Amino acid sequence: MARSRKSDPEHALQAAISMFWKSGYAAVGTRQIEDEAGITRFTLQTSYGGKMALFLMAVDRYLDMFETVAPPVEPDTLDALADWFTFFLAPPVMPECMAYGCFLLNTLIEFGGASSEVNQRASRYYRLLGGRFELALEHLKRLGQLPGDFDVRQGAQLLQSSTIGLNVLIRAANSSEAGRPSIDACRSMIHGWARS
């Protein structure tokens, strides 16, 4: 019996994000794409350019969504920056997938640097995440909430690494709650940077 193609491309892309986020690129087959995203094999090739093209579209959309919830550029207080880490417990974007960690980091692990297209998207993610942390810390330093000798670049690197590690913990445990101790540790670290 032929499957009917869902007519909504937005629904199809959201379904593709969920599939690839949960299972990775290699584990998702054309039958699953057809069943869950409503994209027939013919349409996958002719309208999307194949499985890899659909996958890259899904990663791009994920990065677009992440950009809307990435760390604040001009937080009013250290508390506001620290509170960003609670995003992992109740994300406003695709909360049902958050237990799988970061879609982009999962992708990097799966491809292991072997895809230039994936590497380009990784660069976008790292620039976005590290850049946002750096801007936030520079802003807080200007507001006098950080000591004058605080190393903004080093702090941003530490927050970026903490975010990546947090995502790995969540993915390994398959639970956002598994990240709670690390989230609390990140928040304490940020508060500890305050001017005494």
C-alpha positions in Angstrom: 0.0 0.0 0.0 1.4 3.3 -1.0 2.1 5.9 1.7 0.7 9.3 1.2 3.1 12.2 1.3 2.3 14.9 3.9 1.7 18.1 2.0 3.3 20.4 4.6 7.1 20.8 4.0 7.5 22.4 7.4 6.1 19.4 9.2 8.3 17.1 7.1 11.4 19.1 8.1 10.5 19.1 11.8 10.0 15.4 11.6 13.3 15.0 9.9 15.0 17.0 12.6 13.5 14.7 15.3 14.5 11.5 13.5 18.1 12.5 12.8 18.5 14.0 16.3 17.3 10.8 17.9 18.9 8.3 15.7 21.7 10.0 13.8 22.3 10.1 10.0 23.3 6.5 9.3 20.5 4.8 11.3 17.7 6.6 9.5 16.6 4.9 6.3 14.3 6.0 3.5 11.4 3.9 4.8 11.6 5.8 8.2 11.8 9.1 6.4 8.7 8.1 4.4 6.8 6.9 7.4 7.7 9.7 9.9 8.3 12.7 7.6 5.8 11.8 4.9 8.5 12.3 2.2 8.4 9.6 -0.4 11.5 8.1 -1.9 10.8 9.9 -5.2 10.2 13.2 -3.5 13.3 12.8 -1.3 15.4 12.7 -4.4 13.6 15.2 -6.6 12.5 17.8 -4.1 15.2 17.5 -1.4 18.2 16.2 -3.3 18.5 13.0 -1.3 19.0 11.9 2.3 22.2 13.9 2.9 20.6 17.1 1.6 17.6 16.6 3.8 19.9 15.9 6.8 21.9 19.1 6.1 18.6 21.0 5.9 17.7 19.6 9.3 21.0 20.6 10.8 20.7 24.1 9.4 17.2 24.5 10.8 18.4 23.2 14.2 21.1 25.9 14.1 18.6 28.5 13.2 16.4 27.4 16.2 19.4 27.3 18.5 20.4 30.9 17.5 17.1 32.1 18.9 17.8 30.6 22.3 21.6 30.8 22.5 23.2 32.6 25.4 22.1 36.3 25.8 24.5 38.8 24.4 23.7 41.6 26.9 22.5 40.0 30.1 21.7 42.5 32.9 23.3 40.4 35.6 25.5 37.4 36.2 22.3 35.7 37.4 20.8 36.1 33.9 23.8 34.5 32.3 23.9 31.7 34.9 20.2 31.1 34.4 20.7 30.4 30.7 22.0 27.0 31.7 18.6 26.0 33.0 17.5 26.1 29.3 18.7 22.4 29.2 16.0 21.4 31.7 13.1 23.1 30.0 14.0 24.2 26.5 11.4 26.2 24.6 12.5 24.7 21.3 11.7 21.0 20.6 11.7 19.9 24.3 10.9 16.3 23.4 14.3 16.0 21.7 16.4 17.6 24.5 17.2 14.3 26.1 19.3 13.5 23.1 21.8 16.3 23.8 22.8 18.7 21.1 21.9 17.6 17.5 25.0 19.3 16.1 27.4 17.7 18.6 25.8 14.3 18.0 26.4 14.9 14.3 30.0 15.8 14.8 30.6 12.7 16.7 28.9 10.5 14.1 30.8 12.1 11.1 34.1 12.5 12.9 35.3 15.4 10.8 34.9 13.5 7.5 32.2 15.7 6.0 33.1 19.3 5.0 29.4 20.2 5.0 29.1 19.1 8.6 32.3 20.8 9.5 31.0 24.1 8.1 28.0 23.8 10.3 30.1 22.9 13.3 32.1 26.1 12.7 28.8 28.1 12.7 27.8 26.5 16.0 31.1 27.1 17.8 31.3 30.7 16.5 27.7 31.3 17.7 28.1 29.7 21.1 31.6 31.0 21.9 30.8 34.4 20.5 27.7 34.8 22.5 29.5 33.9 25.7 32.3 36.3 24.9 29.9 39.2 24.2 27.9 38.5 27.4 31.0 38.4 29.6 32.3 41.6 28.0 29.0 43.3 28.6 28.9 42.2 32.3 32.5 43.4 32.7 31.5 46.8 31.4 28.6 46.8 33.9 31.1 46.2 36.7 29.8 42.8 37.6 33.1 41.1 36.8 36.5 42.1 38.1 38.6 44.4 35.9 41.2 41.7 35.3 38.7 39.1 34.4 39.8 37.2 31.2 36.7 37.3 29.0 38.1 35.0 26.3 39.1 32.4 28.9 35.7 32.6 30.6 33.9 32.2 27.3 36.0 29.2 26.5 35.2 27.6 29.8 31.4 28.2 29.4 31.5 26.8 25.8 33.3 23.7 27.0 30.9 23.4 29.9 28.0 23.6 27.5 29.5 20.9 25.3 30.2 18.6 28.2 26.7 19.1 29.5 25.2 18.1 26.2 27.4 14.9 26.2 26.2 14.0 29.7 22.6 14.5 28.7 23.0 12.4 25.6 24.8 9.6 27.4 22.0 9.4 30.1 19.2 10.0 27.6 17.8 12.5 30.2 17.9 16.2 30.6 17.7 15.7 34.4 21.1 14.0 34.3 22.6 17.4 33.5 21.2 19.1 36.7 24.4 18.7 38.8 26.5 20.1 36.0 24.0 22.9 35.4 24.2 23.8 39.1 28.0 23.7 39.0 28.1 26.1 36.0 25.7 28.5 37.7 27.9 28.4 40.9 31.0 29.0 38.8 29.5 32.1 37.1 28.3 33.5 40.4 31.8 32.9 41.8 33.2 35.3 39.1 31.4 38.3 40.6 33.4 41.2 42.0 34.0 40.6 45.7 
